[in-house]
Structure formats: C-alpha cells, structure tokens
Amino acid sequence: MRQEAADTMTILYEIREQIKYYYSKYDMYIRTLLKFVMGLFVFFMINAKLGFMSRLDNFAIPVLLSLLCSFLPVNCMVLFAVLIVLVQLFALSLELAAVAAVILLMMLCLYFILAPKDGYLLVLTPLLFALKMPYVMPIVVGLVGTPLGIVPVSCGVVAYYIMHFASANAATFQNSSTDAITDRIKFMMEYMIGNKEMMLTIVAFAIVLALVYILRRTSMDYAWYIAIGAGALANILIFLIGDFAMDISNSILGLLVGTVLSVAAALVVQFFVFSVDYAGTRKVQFEDDEYYYYVKAVPKITISAKDKQVKEIHSPSGKHRDGQRARRQQEHSQAKRRPRPTQSAEHGNR
C-alpha cells in the first residue's frame, strides 16, 4: 500500500516537473492565453450579472476586449471591467451609476497606491463570488502573496456587492419616478454603508489572509499545511460567529463546501509552489565574528523526468536492403584500396 502511494506521488511529481518545464519554456504564450481566458470569464460574468445594456450582450465585445487585454498589463483589464460595470449601471439608472462611479474611483485610487501589481486579485475576487468559491482568495493569497493583497481582494468584494445590489434591485430603479432621485441615491448609500454581510466578508478575509501569511512564514515543520488548515478553520468560525452576532442569514452548507474547495485549491497551489521533504530536515549552526547562526535547511522535492530511449526498428525487408547496401559499399571501398598495375609492368607483360 505504501509502495503504491509512493509510486503515485512519484508520478505526480514527474507531471509537476513537466508542467513547470513547459511553463518556463512557453511562459509568454501561456501568460497571454491565461489572461485571455480570465478576461473572457470576467467580462461574461459582468454581462450575465447585470445585462442592462443590450449592446454589451454581443458575444464579440467580451471576446475582443479579452483579446486586447491578453496583450496589455492586467490593470487594463481592471479598468475595462470597471468601465463595463459603469456602462451597465448607467443603462439602469443614472443615479446608481454616479454613486457606483464615486465608490469605484475611491477603490481604484486605494488600489493603485497600495498594491498596483495585484490587479488579477481584484478581477478574480468578483469572479469567484459568482462561481460560489470566494473563500479561495484569502487562503491562496496568504500562501503566495503579501498582506497588501487584502487591498485588491477587498476592492473586489466591494465591486461584487455593487453588482449584486444592482441585480437584486433592478426593478426598484426601473420603476421609480423622476422625483425619487434623492431616494435612489439614499437607498444605495444606505446599502453600501450598512451592508453587514459585505463588512463581515472584508474583515474575515483580512484576518484569514493575515493568519495564513504569518503561519506559512514560520520555520516549523509542515508550516504550509498548518497555515491552510488554520485559515480554513478561522474562515468557518469567523463567518459563523459573525452571522450569529450580526443576524445575517448565510448558508452554512455553502460556507462549509466553499471552505473545503478553498482548501483543495490551496493544496494544489502548495504542491506546485512549495513542495519539500521534511524528513530530510537538517539544522546547521555556525558563527562569525559577530553572530551565531542557527539555520534550518529543508530539502525540496525534485524528481527529474525519466530518460526516454528511442529504439529504431526495421522490417525484415528493410534489414535485407540495408545489408545489401552495406555489402556494396564495402566492395566499393575495397576496390578503391586495391593497387592498380603500373604502365611499365603492363609493357613487360606484353
């Protein structure tokens, strides 16, 4: 049983090395393709969630925007996504679009000041909410990112709840009279400021991300596994306690399933990013003129791909032809090396 498990892990490590090899070899093309696919999902998600402007529902528009974003920095995708959201909201209500523009502008300013290189986190967060997998973000970002990752993640949370509010209250804005402009603005401001669920999500994501980040940077054995488990447990407890304290009705089953999926995604990331053999851990001590150094060395798990030997196989007829060709070449070379009689010898013979 152990041997079968070891063989399975060896195969997985070999597959991982092959994937990493081809990714490093075709890095530029793979990144371009991934940005194109991410853009498709993001733009189609926005149109599916809102869909107030029929012209944007054209299939070609998200495809062309995704193709354009695949060759541009990821922040261009952020700006295009914000622009599409505002245009969709403008088709529903001018007041709603104006309030959303102010909120999104403040959000973008905060993002570009603190974490301008993490745009993919901002666009992936609303997408994962739409896919019912939002809890992936804080755990995975805590593993491979920095605490500043909470900025784009929080901005993505706010963007999702703006779209959710517009989608849930579309009938209210469509049927309101022109005299209710102030009421519409007040309605949305009260929603954004008093949205307990959104505030709880931002706080929970910040705590989980920070906890995972702190634990995975410790020197204890199996730190990444402990960080993933602690982050998942903290995520469940914070949302359960927050739902009870703030009287929020969230699906407990959805929370549990989403957390399990986030753990699975985090383990996949850990397998590719940080795979080490704790059984081979060594502790080293040395010193210089000023300090004593205590170093813990943990070897990485690396398995080279198996060498493949290609054996050339000939058919019998092919072997026969090859043998004849070899004999002719040998006879020809021997004829060249055979000494020819000189002219004087030939004359003497005559």
Secondary structure, DSSP 8 states (H G I E B T S, - for coil): -HHHHHHHHHHHHHHHHHHHHHHHHTHHHHHHHHHHHHHHHHHHHHHHH----GGGG-THHHHHHHHHHTTS-HHHHHHHHHHHHHHHHHHH-HHHHHHHHHHHHHHHHHHHHH-TT-HHHHHHHHHHHHTT-TTHHHHHHHHHS-GGGHHHHHHHHHHHHHHHHHHHTHHHHHH--GGGHHHHHHHHHHHHHS-HHHHHHHHHHHHHHHHHHHHHTS-STTHHHHHHHHHHHHHHHHHHHHHHHHT----HHHHHHHHHHHHHHHHHHHHHH--B-GGG-EEEEEE-SS-EEEEEE--B---------------HHHHHHHHHHHHHHHHHHHHHHS----HHHHHHH-
